[in-house]
Amino acid sequence: MNCPVDPNQILMVEHEDAFSNPKRYRTWVEELIYLTITRPDISFAISVVNQFMHNPCTDYQNAIICILRYLKKATR
């Protein structure tokens, strides 16, 4: 796995499928932002999911899960 997010995945601003717990989403993104200090390879992916903190949906949650899977599989 070379990239933490699918470059062909389109995340839209307006989405009907709202995430049930936006506070949890914001917490995940904030923790991942902190992690970019030591992992610059995820900076772009985090900046993408960070754009949707005001109105998260399940697609954005799936993007975060892909980032977490990338981190789990990536070796340093």
PDB file of N, CA, C and O in Angstrom:
ATOM      1  N   MET A   1       0.848  -1.164   0.000  1.00  0.00           N
ATOM      2  CA  MET A   1       0.000   0.000   0.000  1.00  0.00           C
ATOM      3  C   MET A   1       0.899   1.234   0.000  1.00  0.00           C
ATOM      4  O   MET A   1       1.618   1.473   0.970  1.00  0.00           O
ATOM      5  N   ASN A   2       0.865   2.021  -1.081  1.00  0.00           N
ATOM      6  CA  ASN A   2       1.740   3.166  -1.226  1.00  0.00           C
ATOM      7  C   ASN A   2       1.125   4.468  -0.746  1.00  0.00           C
ATOM      8  O   ASN A   2       1.848   5.418  -0.446  1.00  0.00           O
ATOM      9  N   CYS A   3      -0.170   4.528  -0.671  1.00  0.00           N
ATOM     10  CA  CYS A   3      -0.858   5.775  -0.360  1.00  0.00           C
ATOM     11  C   CYS A   3      -1.927   5.512   0.703  1.00  0.00           C
ATOM     12  O   CYS A   3      -2.645   4.516   0.617  1.00  0.00           O
ATOM     13  N   PRO A   4      -2.043   6.395   1.709  1.00  0.00           N
ATOM     14  CA  PRO A   4      -3.026   6.154   2.759  1.00  0.00           C
ATOM     15  C   PRO A   4      -4.470   6.383   2.333  1.00  0.00           C
ATOM     16  O   PRO A   4      -5.382   5.920   3.019  1.00  0.00           O
ATOM     17  N   VAL A   5      -4.713   7.082   1.225  1.00  0.00           N
ATOM     18  CA  VAL A   5      -6.076   7.269   0.721  1.00  0.00           C
ATOM     19  C   VAL A   5      -6.103   6.954  -0.763  1.00  0.00           C
ATOM     20  O   VAL A   5      -5.084   7.045  -1.448  1.00  0.00           O
ATOM     21  N   ASP A   6      -7.255   6.590  -1.243  1.00  0.00           N
ATOM     22  CA  ASP A   6      -7.435   6.320  -2.662  1.00  0.00           C
ATOM     23  C   ASP A   6      -7.457   7.649  -3.412  1.00  0.00           C
ATOM     24  O   ASP A   6      -8.350   8.461  -3.173  1.00  0.00           O
ATOM     25  N   PRO A   7      -6.498   7.898  -4.318  1.00  0.00           N
ATOM     26  CA  PRO A   7      -6.470   9.187  -5.011  1.00  0.00           C
ATOM     27  C   PRO A   7      -7.659   9.403  -5.933  1.00  0.00           C
ATOM     28  O   PRO A   7      -7.934  10.539  -6.321  1.00  0.00           O
ATOM     29  N   ASN A   8      -8.367   8.346  -6.292  1.00  0.00           N
ATOM     30  CA  ASN A   8      -9.532   8.467  -7.165  1.00  0.00           C
ATOM     31  C   ASN A   8     -10.838   8.660  -6.394  1.00  0.00           C
ATOM     32  O   ASN A   8     -11.884   8.893  -6.999  1.00  0.00           O
ATOM     33  N   GLN A   9     -10.785   8.565  -5.080  1.00  0.00           N
ATOM     34  CA  GLN A   9     -11.983   8.728  -4.264  1.00  0.00           C
ATOM     35  C   GLN A   9     -12.358  10.209  -4.212  1.00  0.00           C
ATOM     36  O   GLN A   9     -11.509  11.063  -3.956  1.00  0.00           O
ATOM     37  N   ILE A  10     -13.619  10.501  -4.455  1.00  0.00           N
ATOM     38  CA  ILE A  10     -14.095  11.875  -4.435  1.00  0.00           C
ATOM     39  C   ILE A  10     -14.907  12.086  -3.166  1.00  0.00           C
ATOM     40  O   ILE A  10     -15.920  11.423  -2.940  1.00  0.00           O
ATOM     41  N   LEU A  11     -14.445  13.020  -2.343  1.00  0.00           N
ATOM     42  CA  LEU A  11     -15.160  13.372  -1.126  1.00  0.00           C
ATOM     43  C   LEU A  11     -15.865  14.698  -1.383  1.00  0.00           C
ATOM     44  O   LEU A  11     -15.225  15.691  -1.729  1.00  0.00           O
ATOM     45  N   MET A  12     -17.163  14.709  -1.216  1.00  0.00           N
ATOM     46  CA  MET A  12     -17.951  15.898  -1.527  1.00  0.00           C
ATOM     47  C   MET A  12     -18.302  16.650  -0.253  1.00  0.00           C
ATOM     48  O   MET A  12     -18.447  16.057   0.816  1.00  0.00           O
ATOM     49  N   VAL A  13     -18.437  17.964  -0.383  1.00  0.00           N
ATOM     50  CA  VAL A  13     -18.762  18.801   0.769  1.00  0.00           C
ATOM     51  C   VAL A  13     -20.182  18.545   1.249  1.00  0.00           C
ATOM     52  O   VAL A  13     -20.402  18.337   2.443  1.00  0.00           O
ATOM     53  N   GLU A  14     -21.136  18.557   0.350  1.00  0.00           N
ATOM     54  CA  GLU A  14     -22.528  18.326   0.717  1.00  0.00           C
ATOM     55  C   GLU A  14     -22.835  16.837   0.609  1.00  0.00           C
ATOM     56  O   GLU A  14     -22.686  16.234  -0.453  1.00  0.00           O
ATOM     57  N   HIS A  15     -23.258  16.264   1.708  1.00  0.00           N
ATOM     58  CA  HIS A  15     -23.535  14.834   1.724  1.00  0.00           C
ATOM     59  C   HIS A  15     -24.721  14.588   2.633  1.00  0.00           C
ATOM     60  O   HIS A  15     -24.828  15.201   3.695  1.00  0.00           O
ATOM     61  N   GLU A  16     -25.605  13.704   2.231  1.00  0.00           N
ATOM     62  CA  GLU A  16     -26.816  13.438   3.007  1.00  0.00           C
ATOM     63  C   GLU A  16     -26.591  12.446   4.143  1.00  0.00           C
ATOM     64  O   GLU A  16     -27.333  12.456   5.125  1.00  0.00           O
ATOM     65  N   ASP A  17     -25.594  11.602   4.023  1.00  0.00           N
ATOM     66  CA  ASP A  17     -25.352  10.550   5.003  1.00  0.00           C
ATOM     67  C   ASP A  17     -24.457  11.087   6.119  1.00  0.00           C
ATOM     68  O   ASP A  17     -23.242  10.895   6.080  1.00  0.00           O
ATOM     69  N   ALA A  18     -25.035  11.749   7.100  1.00  0.00           N
ATOM     70  CA  ALA A  18     -24.274  12.398   8.162  1.00  0.00           C
ATOM     71  C   ALA A  18     -23.701  11.356   9.130  1.00  0.00           C
ATOM     72  O   ALA A  18     -24.317  10.327   9.405  1.00  0.00           O
ATOM     73  N   PHE A  19     -22.524  11.654   9.626  1.00  0.00           N
ATOM     74  CA  PHE A  19     -21.864  10.798  10.610  1.00  0.00           C
ATOM     75  C   PHE A  19     -22.572  10.981  11.946  1.00  0.00           C
ATOM     76  O   PHE A  19     -22.884  12.106  12.338  1.00  0.00           O
ATOM     77  N   SER A  20     -22.824   9.890  12.639  1.00  0.00           N
ATOM     78  CA  SER A  20     -23.643   9.942  13.845  1.00  0.00           C
ATOM     79  C   SER A  20     -22.969  10.661  15.014  1.00  0.00           C
ATOM     80  O   SER A  20     -23.654  11.215  15.874  1.00  0.00           O
ATOM     81  N   ASN A  21     -21.633  10.657  15.054  1.00  0.00           N
ATOM     82  CA  ASN A  21     -20.928  11.272  16.171  1.00  0.00           C
ATOM     83  C   ASN A  21     -19.821  12.183  15.643  1.00  0.00           C
ATOM     84  O   ASN A  21     -18.671  11.755  15.545  1.00  0.00           O
ATOM     85  N   PRO A  22     -20.150  13.440  15.299  1.00  0.00           N
ATOM     86  CA  PRO A  22     -19.139  14.328  14.731  1.00  0.00           C
ATOM     87  C   PRO A  22     -17.998  14.654  15.702  1.00  0.00           C
ATOM     88  O   PRO A  22     -16.883  14.944  15.270  1.00  0.00           O
ATOM     89  N   LYS A  23     -18.270  14.610  17.000  1.00  0.00           N
ATOM     90  CA  LYS A  23     -17.212  14.890  17.977  1.00  0.00           C
ATOM     91  C   LYS A  23     -16.121  13.812  17.890  1.00  0.00           C
ATOM     92  O   LYS A  23     -14.934  14.122  17.987  1.00  0.00           O
ATOM     93  N   ARG A  24     -16.515  12.577  17.713  1.00  0.00           N
ATOM     94  CA  ARG A  24     -15.552  11.480  17.577  1.00  0.00           C
ATOM     95  C   ARG A  24     -14.706  11.686  16.318  1.00  0.00           C
ATOM     96  O   ARG A  24     -13.492  11.488  16.341  1.00  0.00           O
ATOM     97  N   TYR A  25     -15.352  12.083  15.226  1.00  0.00           N
ATOM     98  CA  TYR A  25     -14.631  12.337  13.974  1.00  0.00           C
ATOM     99  C   TYR A  25     -13.585  13.443  14.177  1.00  0.00           C
ATOM    100  O   TYR A  25     -12.441  13.315  13.742  1.00  0.00           O
ATOM    101  N   ARG A  26     -13.991  14.515  14.834  1.00  0.00           N
ATOM    102  CA  ARG A  26     -13.060  15.623  15.076  1.00  0.00           C
ATOM    103  C   ARG A  26     -11.890  15.176  15.943  1.00  0.00           C
ATOM    104  O   ARG A  26     -10.753  15.590  15.717  1.00  0.00           O
ATOM    105  N   THR A  27     -12.162  14.340  16.926  1.00  0.00           N
ATOM    106  CA  THR A  27     -11.097  13.830  17.785  1.00  0.00           C
ATOM    107  C   THR A  27     -10.112  12.990  16.985  1.00  0.00           C
ATOM    108  O   THR A  27      -8.900  13.123  17.152  1.00  0.00           O
ATOM    109  N   TRP A  28     -10.631  12.121  16.113  1.00  0.00           N
ATOM    110  CA  TRP A  28      -9.752  11.300  15.269  1.00  0.00           C
ATOM    111  C   TRP A  28      -8.863  12.177  14.399  1.00  0.00           C
ATOM    112  O   TRP A  28      -7.659  11.943  14.298  1.00  0.00           O
ATOM    113  N   VAL A  29      -9.458  13.187  13.773  1.00  0.00           N
ATOM    114  CA  VAL A  29      -8.685  14.059  12.886  1.00  0.00           C
ATOM    115  C   VAL A  29      -7.639  14.827  13.679  1.00  0.00           C
ATOM    116  O   VAL A  29      -6.497  14.948  13.236  1.00  0.00           O
ATOM    117  N   GLU A  30      -8.007  15.343  14.835  1.00  0.00           N
ATOM    118  CA  GLU A  30      -7.048  16.083  15.663  1.00  0.00           C
ATOM    119  C   GLU A  30      -5.873  15.202  16.079  1.00  0.00           C
ATOM    120  O   GLU A  30      -4.728  15.653  16.076  1.00  0.00           O
ATOM    121  N   GLU A  31      -6.150  13.958  16.433  1.00  0.00           N
ATOM    122  CA  GLU A  31      -5.071  13.040  16.805  1.00  0.00           C
ATOM    123  C   GLU A  31      -4.189  12.707  15.610  1.00  0.00           C
ATOM    124  O   GLU A  31      -2.972  12.588  15.752  1.00  0.00           O
ATOM    125  N   LEU A  32      -4.790  12.556  14.439  1.00  0.00           N
ATOM    126  CA  LEU A  32      -4.002  12.278  13.240  1.00  0.00           C
ATOM    127  C   LEU A  32      -3.172  13.486  12.830  1.00  0.00           C
ATOM    128  O   LEU A  32      -2.061  13.325  12.324  1.00  0.00           O
ATOM    129  N   ILE A  33      -3.692  14.695  13.039  1.00  0.00           N
ATOM    130  CA  ILE A  33      -2.902  15.900  12.761  1.00  0.00           C
ATOM    131  C   ILE A  33      -1.660  15.915  13.638  1.00  0.00           C
ATOM    132  O   ILE A  33      -0.570  16.241  13.168  1.00  0.00           O
ATOM    133  N   TYR A  34      -1.817  15.570  14.890  1.00  0.00           N
ATOM    134  CA  TYR A  34      -0.669  15.509  15.796  1.00  0.00           C
ATOM    135  C   TYR A  34       0.334  14.458  15.320  1.00  0.00           C
ATOM    136  O   TYR A  34       1.543  14.648  15.455  1.00  0.00           O
ATOM    137  N   LEU A  35      -0.150  13.381  14.780  1.00  0.00           N
ATOM    138  CA  LEU A  35       0.718  12.303  14.316  1.00  0.00           C
ATOM    139  C   LEU A  35       1.533  12.710  13.089  1.00  0.00           C
ATOM    140  O   LEU A  35       2.585  12.122  12.838  1.00  0.00           O
ATOM    141  N   THR A  36       1.081  13.689  12.327  1.00  0.00           N
ATOM    142  CA  THR A  36       1.819  14.105  11.131  1.00  0.00           C
ATOM    143  C   THR A  36       3.177  14.709  11.470  1.00  0.00           C
ATOM    144  O   THR A  36       4.024  14.850  10.589  1.00  0.00           O
ATOM    145  N   ILE A  37       3.393  15.061  12.716  1.00  0.00           N
ATOM    146  CA  ILE A  37       4.704  15.578  13.129  1.00  0.00           C
ATOM    147  C   ILE A  37       5.776  14.523  12.883  1.00  0.00           C
ATOM    148  O   ILE A  37       6.873  14.837  12.420  1.00  0.00           O
ATOM    149  N   THR A  38       5.458  13.290  13.191  1.00  0.00           N
ATOM    150  CA  THR A  38       6.438  12.212  13.009  1.00  0.00           C
ATOM    151  C   THR A  38       6.188  11.387  11.757  1.00  0.00           C
ATOM    152  O   THR A  38       7.039  10.590  11.363  1.00  0.00           O
ATOM    153  N   ARG A  39       5.042  11.563  11.131  1.00  0.00           N
ATOM    154  CA  ARG A  39       4.688  10.805   9.927  1.00  0.00           C
ATOM    155  C   ARG A  39       4.262  11.741   8.806  1.00  0.00           C
ATOM    156  O   ARG A  39       3.067  11.861   8.536  1.00  0.00           O
ATOM    157  N   PRO A  40       5.208  12.412   8.141  1.00  0.00           N
ATOM    158  CA  PRO A  40       4.840  13.352   7.076  1.00  0.00           C
ATOM    159  C   PRO A  40       4.214  12.669   5.858  1.00  0.00           C
ATOM    160  O   PRO A  40       3.621  13.345   5.018  1.00  0.00           O
ATOM    161  N   ASP A  41       4.333  11.358   5.748  1.00  0.00           N
ATOM    162  CA  ASP A  41       3.750  10.647   4.611  1.00  0.00           C
ATOM    163  C   ASP A  41       2.220  10.658   4.623  1.00  0.00           C
ATOM    164  O   ASP A  41       1.597  10.370   3.602  1.00  0.00           O
ATOM    165  N   ILE A  42       1.613  10.983   5.756  1.00  0.00           N
ATOM    166  CA  ILE A  42       0.159  11.023   5.828  1.00  0.00           C
ATOM    167  C   ILE A  42      -0.387  12.448   5.812  1.00  0.00           C
ATOM    168  O   ILE A  42      -1.593  12.648   5.960  1.00  0.00           O
ATOM    169  N   SER A  43       0.473  13.425   5.637  1.00  0.00           N
ATOM    170  CA  SER A  43       0.049  14.826   5.714  1.00  0.00           C
ATOM    171  C   SER A  43      -1.039  15.177   4.704  1.00  0.00           C
ATOM    172  O   SER A  43      -2.021  15.832   5.055  1.00  0.00           O
ATOM    173  N   PHE A  44      -0.875  14.749   3.459  1.00  0.00           N
ATOM    174  CA  PHE A  44      -1.880  15.080   2.455  1.00  0.00           C
ATOM    175  C   PHE A  44      -3.220  14.436   2.786  1.00  0.00           C
ATOM    176  O   PHE A  44      -4.261  15.088   2.704  1.00  0.00           O
ATOM    177  N   ALA A  45      -3.200  13.180   3.156  1.00  0.00           N
ATOM    178  CA  ALA A  45      -4.447  12.480   3.474  1.00  0.00           C
ATOM    179  C   ALA A  45      -5.157  13.137   4.654  1.00  0.00           C
ATOM    180  O   ALA A  45      -6.383  13.250   4.654  1.00  0.00           O
ATOM    181  N   ILE A  46      -4.407  13.565   5.643  1.00  0.00           N
ATOM    182  CA  ILE A  46      -5.006  14.217   6.805  1.00  0.00           C
ATOM    183  C   ILE A  46      -5.582  15.571   6.420  1.00  0.00           C
ATOM    184  O   ILE A  46      -6.633  15.969   6.923  1.00  0.00           O
ATOM    185  N   SER A  47      -4.896  16.279   5.528  1.00  0.00           N
ATOM    186  CA  SER A  47      -5.428  17.581   5.104  1.00  0.00           C
ATOM    187  C   SER A  47      -6.746  17.417   4.352  1.00  0.00           C
ATOM    188  O   SER A  47      -7.611  18.291   4.418  1.00  0.00           O
ATOM    189  N   VAL A  48      -6.902  16.310   3.643  1.00  0.00           N
ATOM    190  CA  VAL A  48      -8.153  16.061   2.919  1.00  0.00           C
ATOM    191  C   VAL A  48      -9.298  15.821   3.898  1.00  0.00           C
ATOM    192  O   VAL A  48     -10.358  16.431   3.763  1.00  0.00           O
ATOM    193  N   VAL A  49      -9.106  14.953   4.870  1.00  0.00           N
ATOM    194  CA  VAL A  49     -10.198  14.674   5.817  1.00  0.00           C
ATOM    195  C   VAL A  49     -10.417  15.845   6.778  1.00  0.00           C
ATOM    196  O   VAL A  49     -11.503  15.985   7.341  1.00  0.00           O
ATOM    197  N   ASN A  50      -9.405  16.677   6.968  1.00  0.00           N
ATOM    198  CA  ASN A  50      -9.530  17.838   7.839  1.00  0.00           C
ATOM    199  C   ASN A  50     -10.488  18.877   7.247  1.00  0.00           C
ATOM    200  O   ASN A  50     -11.088  19.651   7.992  1.00  0.00           O
ATOM    201  N   GLN A  51     -10.634  18.902   5.951  1.00  0.00           N
ATOM    202  CA  GLN A  51     -11.504  19.873   5.292  1.00  0.00           C
ATOM    203  C   GLN A  51     -12.980  19.658   5.614  1.00  0.00           C
ATOM    204  O   GLN A  51     -13.796  20.556   5.408  1.00  0.00           O
ATOM    205  N   PHE A  52     -13.320  18.496   6.108  1.00  0.00           N
ATOM    206  CA  PHE A  52     -14.728  18.161   6.323  1.00  0.00           C
ATOM    207  C   PHE A  52     -15.086  18.012   7.802  1.00  0.00           C
ATOM    208  O   PHE A  52     -16.054  17.330   8.136  1.00  0.00           O
ATOM    209  N   MET A  53     -14.323  18.638   8.680  1.00  0.00           N
ATOM    210  CA  MET A  53     -14.597  18.507  10.105  1.00  0.00           C
ATOM    211  C   MET A  53     -15.915  19.152  10.520  1.00  0.00           C
ATOM    212  O   MET A  53     -16.506  18.741  11.519  1.00  0.00           O
ATOM    213  N   HIS A  54     -16.384  20.139   9.786  1.00  0.00           N
ATOM    214  CA  HIS A  54     -17.605  20.841  10.169  1.00  0.00           C
ATOM    215  C   HIS A  54     -18.865  20.026   9.903  1.00  0.00           C
ATOM    216  O   HIS A  54     -19.883  20.222  10.568  1.00  0.00           O
ATOM    217  N   ASN A  55     -18.803  19.098   8.919  1.00  0.00           N
ATOM    218  CA  ASN A  55     -19.986  18.312   8.573  1.00  0.00           C
ATOM    219  C   ASN A  55     -19.559  16.918   8.095  1.00  0.00           C
ATOM    220  O   ASN A  55     -19.669  16.618   6.907  1.00  0.00           O
ATOM    221  N   PRO A  56     -19.084  16.081   8.990  1.00  0.00           N
ATOM    222  CA  PRO A  56     -18.580  14.774   8.560  1.00  0.00           C
ATOM    223  C   PRO A  56     -19.697  13.805   8.178  1.00  0.00           C
ATOM    224  O   PRO A  56     -20.819  13.903   8.675  1.00  0.00           O
ATOM    225  N   CYS A  57     -19.373  12.878   7.293  1.00  0.00           N
ATOM    226  CA  CYS A  57     -20.303  11.815   6.935  1.00  0.00           C
ATOM    227  C   CYS A  57     -19.542  10.488   6.945  1.00  0.00           C
ATOM    228  O   CYS A  57     -18.339  10.463   7.205  1.00  0.00           O
ATOM    229  N   THR A  58     -20.217   9.424   6.670  1.00  0.00           N
ATOM    230  CA  THR A  58     -19.592   8.104   6.770  1.00  0.00           C
ATOM    231  C   THR A  58     -18.493   7.897   5.735  1.00  0.00           C
ATOM    232  O   THR A  58     -17.571   7.119   5.984  1.00  0.00           O
ATOM    233  N   ASP A  59     -18.555   8.568   4.577  1.00  0.00           N
ATOM    234  CA  ASP A  59     -17.473   8.460   3.601  1.00  0.00           C
ATOM    235  C   ASP A  59     -16.167   8.982   4.175  1.00  0.00           C
ATOM    236  O   ASP A  59     -15.102   8.414   3.929  1.00  0.00           O
ATOM    237  N   TYR A  60     -16.249  10.062   4.939  1.00  0.00           N
ATOM    238  CA  TYR A  60     -15.056  10.632   5.555  1.00  0.00           C
ATOM    239  C   TYR A  60     -14.532   9.709   6.650  1.00  0.00           C
ATOM    240  O   TYR A  60     -13.323   9.579   6.840  1.00  0.00           O
ATOM    241  N   GLN A  61     -15.447   9.078   7.362  1.00  0.00           N
ATOM    242  CA  GLN A  61     -15.031   8.106   8.372  1.00  0.00           C
ATOM    243  C   GLN A  61     -14.295   6.951   7.701  1.00  0.00           C
ATOM    244  O   GLN A  61     -13.285   6.475   8.219  1.00  0.00           O
ATOM    245  N   ASN A  62     -14.791   6.502   6.564  1.00  0.00           N
ATOM    246  CA  ASN A  62     -14.117   5.426   5.838  1.00  0.00           C
ATOM    247  C   ASN A  62     -12.729   5.850   5.374  1.00  0.00           C
ATOM    248  O   ASN A  62     -11.808   5.034   5.353  1.00  0.00           O
ATOM    249  N   ALA A  63     -12.571   7.110   5.004  1.00  0.00           N
ATOM    250  CA  ALA A  63     -11.254   7.617   4.616  1.00  0.00           C
ATOM    251  C   ALA A  63     -10.303   7.574   5.811  1.00  0.00           C
ATOM    252  O   ALA A  63      -9.134   7.219   5.658  1.00  0.00           O
ATOM    253  N   ILE A  64     -10.790   7.930   6.989  1.00  0.00           N
ATOM    254  CA  ILE A  64      -9.946   7.861   8.182  1.00  0.00           C
ATOM    255  C   ILE A  64      -9.577   6.419   8.488  1.00  0.00           C
ATOM    256  O   ILE A  64      -8.444   6.144   8.882  1.00  0.00           O
ATOM    257  N   ILE A  65     -10.504   5.503   8.316  1.00  0.00           N
ATOM    258  CA  ILE A  65     -10.208   4.088   8.546  1.00  0.00           C
ATOM    259  C   ILE A  65      -9.126   3.617   7.587  1.00  0.00           C
ATOM    260  O   ILE A  65      -8.253   2.841   7.976  1.00  0.00           O
ATOM    261  N   CYS A  66      -9.170   4.075   6.334  1.00  0.00           N
ATOM    262  CA  CYS A  66      -8.117   3.713   5.371  1.00  0.00           C
ATOM    263  C   CYS A  66      -6.767   4.253   5.814  1.00  0.00           C
ATOM    264  O   CYS A  66      -5.751   3.572   5.668  1.00  0.00           O
ATOM    265  N   ILE A  67      -6.742   5.463   6.352  1.00  0.00           N
ATOM    266  CA  ILE A  67      -5.490   6.038   6.859  1.00  0.00           C
ATOM    267  C   ILE A  67      -4.967   5.209   8.018  1.00  0.00           C
ATOM    268  O   ILE A  67      -3.770   4.934   8.093  1.00  0.00           O
ATOM    269  N   LEU A  68      -5.844   4.810   8.916  1.00  0.00           N
ATOM    270  CA  LEU A  68      -5.423   3.999  10.063  1.00  0.00           C
ATOM    271  C   LEU A  68      -4.906   2.636   9.619  1.00  0.00           C
ATOM    272  O   LEU A  68      -3.941   2.125  10.189  1.00  0.00           O
ATOM    273  N   ARG A  69      -5.533   2.047   8.613  1.00  0.00           N
ATOM    274  CA  ARG A  69      -5.040   0.768   8.080  1.00  0.00           C
ATOM    275  C   ARG A  69      -3.661   0.940   7.450  1.00  0.00           C
ATOM    276  O   ARG A  69      -2.787   0.085   7.595  1.00  0.00           O
ATOM    277  N   TYR A  70      -3.479   2.058   6.747  1.00  0.00           N
ATOM    278  CA  TYR A  70      -2.177   2.356   6.160  1.00  0.00           C
ATOM    279  C   TYR A  70      -1.111   2.437   7.256  1.00  0.00           C
ATOM    280  O   TYR A  70      -0.023   1.876   7.119  1.00  0.00           O
ATOM    281  N   LEU A  71      -1.436   3.140   8.339  1.00  0.00           N
ATOM    282  CA  LEU A  71      -0.471   3.277   9.429  1.00  0.00           C
ATOM    283  C   LEU A  71      -0.163   1.934  10.075  1.00  0.00           C
ATOM    284  O   LEU A  71       0.967   1.682  10.494  1.00  0.00           O
ATOM    285  N   LYS A  72      -1.162   1.083  10.152  1.00  0.00           N
ATOM    286  CA  LYS A  72      -0.955  -0.228  10.762  1.00  0.00           C
ATOM    287  C   LYS A  72      -0.049  -1.096   9.886  1.00  0.00           C
ATOM    288  O   LYS A  72       0.773  -1.852  10.403  1.00  0.00           O
ATOM    289  N   LYS A  73      -0.197  -0.991   8.556  1.00  0.00           N
ATOM    290  CA  LYS A  73       0.595  -1.820   7.648  1.00  0.00           C
ATOM    291  C   LYS A  73       1.957  -1.230   7.342  1.00  0.00           C
ATOM    292  O   LYS A  73       2.887  -1.966   7.012  1.00  0.00           O
ATOM    293  N   ALA A  74       2.094   0.082   7.444  1.00  0.00           N
ATOM    294  CA  ALA A  74       3.361   0.734   7.102  1.00  0.00           C
ATOM    295  C   ALA A  74       4.410   0.400   8.163  1.00  0.00           C
ATOM    296  O   ALA A  74       4.141   0.422   9.364  1.00  0.00           O
ATOM    297  N   THR A  75       5.574   0.101   7.695  1.00  0.00           N
ATOM    298  CA  THR A  75       6.681  -0.170   8.619  1.00  0.00           C
ATOM    299  C   THR A  75       7.699   0.936   8.499  1.00  0.00           C
ATOM    300  O   THR A  75       7.907   1.493   7.421  1.00  0.00           O
ATOM    301  N   ARG A  76       8.314   1.241   9.578  1.00  0.00           N
ATOM    302  CA  ARG A  76       9.319   2.302   9.610  1.00  0.00           C
ATOM    303  C   ARG A  76      10.632   1.740  10.024  1.00  0.00           C
ATOM    304  O   ARG A  76      11.617   2.473  10.114  1.00  0.00           O
TER     305      ARG A  76
END
